[in-house]
Amino acid sequence: QVQLVESGGGDVQPGGSLRLSCAASGSIFDIDAMGWYRQAPGGEREQVARLSRTGSANYADSVKGRFTVSRDSAKITVYLQVTSLKPEDTAVYYCSVNALAAVSSIARWNEYWGQGTQVTVSS
C-alpha cells in the first residue's frame, strides 16, 4: 500500500505564505502525476495544482501566480508553496499521487490521497 503524510498547514494572516509538503511511502514502483486539492467548509473538493511526470503544471485559475507546485522525485515528495493567501483559500488541503504500487502482491495504478492539512487564512 501507499501512505501519504502531509505537513505544513496552519493559521496565517491574509497575505501570508505557507509551504505544504506531502511525502509518499510504501511499495511504490512508479509515480505519474502528483498534486493538491482542497475542500472548503460546505464545498466540494477542487483541484488546486497538478504536476505531471514530465514537470508540466496545471493550476486552478483562482491560485495562478500565487501557488507553486513542485516535486522531489528522489524523496517521492510533492510540495505546494502558497503565497499571497486570501481568506477564500481557507480549506483542508489534500495531496494526491497517481502511483504504481503493490496491492495484494499485484502491481496496480491507483490514485492515493493524504489525510489532509488545514489551512486557515484570517486576520
ZAMARGU-4260 file (C-alpha; in steps of 0.2 Angstrom, whole numbers, plus 5000, padded with zeros to 4 digits):
<rodrens>
0) 5000/5000/5000 | 5005/5018/4999 | 5005/5031/5013 | 5004/5049/5010 | 5009/5061/5025
5) 5006/5079/5024 | 5013/5093/5034 | 5014/5112/5033 | 4997/5118/5036 | 4992/5131/5049
10) 4984/5148/5053 | 4990/5163/5043 | 4985/5181/5041 | 4980/5187/5024 | 4995/5190/5013
15) 5005/5177/5021 | 5013/5161/5015 | 5015/5143/5019 | 5024/5128/5012 | 5014/5112/5011
20) 5023/5095/5010 | 5017/5078/5006 | 5029/5063/5007 | 5024/5046/4999 | 5030/5029/5006
25) 5026/5011/5003 | 5028/4998/4990 | 5029/5010/4976 | 5036/5005/4959 | 5032/5021/4949
30) 5024/5038/4951 | 5015/5048/4937 | 5006/5064/4942 | 5006/5072/4959 | 4996/5086/4965
35) 4985/5095/4978 | 4966/5098/4980 | 4957/5107/4993 | 4940/5107/5001 | 4932/5122/5010
40) 4918/5120/5023 | 4902/5116/5014 | 4911/5115/4997 | 4916/5102/4985 | 4934/5096/4983
45) 4943/5105/4969 | 4959/5103/4961 | 4972/5116/4965 | 4988/5111/4956 | 4993/5096/4947
50) 5011/5091/4941 | 5014/5078/4928 | 5028/5066/4927 | 5037/5077/4914 | 5035/5093/4925
55) 5021/5101/4917 | 5010/5110/4930 | 4992/5115/4929 | 4984/5127/4941 | 4966/5132/4946
60) 4963/5150/4940 | 4960/5156/4957 | 4978/5152/4963 | 4988/5155/4947 | 5003/5167/4951
65) 5001/5163/4970 | 5004/5145/4972 | 5018/5134/4965 | 5018/5115/4965 | 5035/5106/4964
70) 5041/5088/4967 | 5056/5079/4973 | 5056/5063/4964 | 5070/5055/4974 | 5060/5058/4990
75) 5043/5055/4982 | 5038/5071/4989 | 5026/5084/4982 | 5026/5102/4988 | 5014/5117/4987
80) 5021/5134/4990 | 5006/5145/4994 | 5009/5164/4994 | 4998/5180/4995 | 4985/5170/5004
85) 4967/5176/5005 | 4953/5171/5017 | 4945/5161/5002 | 4960/5150/5002 | 4954/5143/5019
90) 4951/5124/5017 | 4958/5107/5020 | 4972/5104/5008 | 4974/5086/5001 | 4988/5079/4991
95) 4986/5065/4978 | 4998/5054/4970 | 4995/5043/4955 | 5006/5028/4958 | 5010/5010/4953
100) 5011/5001/4969 | 5009/4983/4976 | 4991/4979/4981 | 4989/4961/4987 | 5006/4957/4979
105) 4999/4964/4962 | 5006/4980/4954 | 4992/4992/4951 | 4990/5010/4946 | 4979/5019/4959
110) 4976/5037/4965 | 4981/5039/4983 | 4976/5053/4995 | 4983/5061/5010 | 4974/5064/5026
115) 4973/5082/5023 | 4980/5098/5032 | 4971/5113/5037 | 4975/5130/5030 | 4966/5144/5039
120) 4968/5162/5032 | 4961/5176/5044 | 4966/5192/5052
</rodrens>
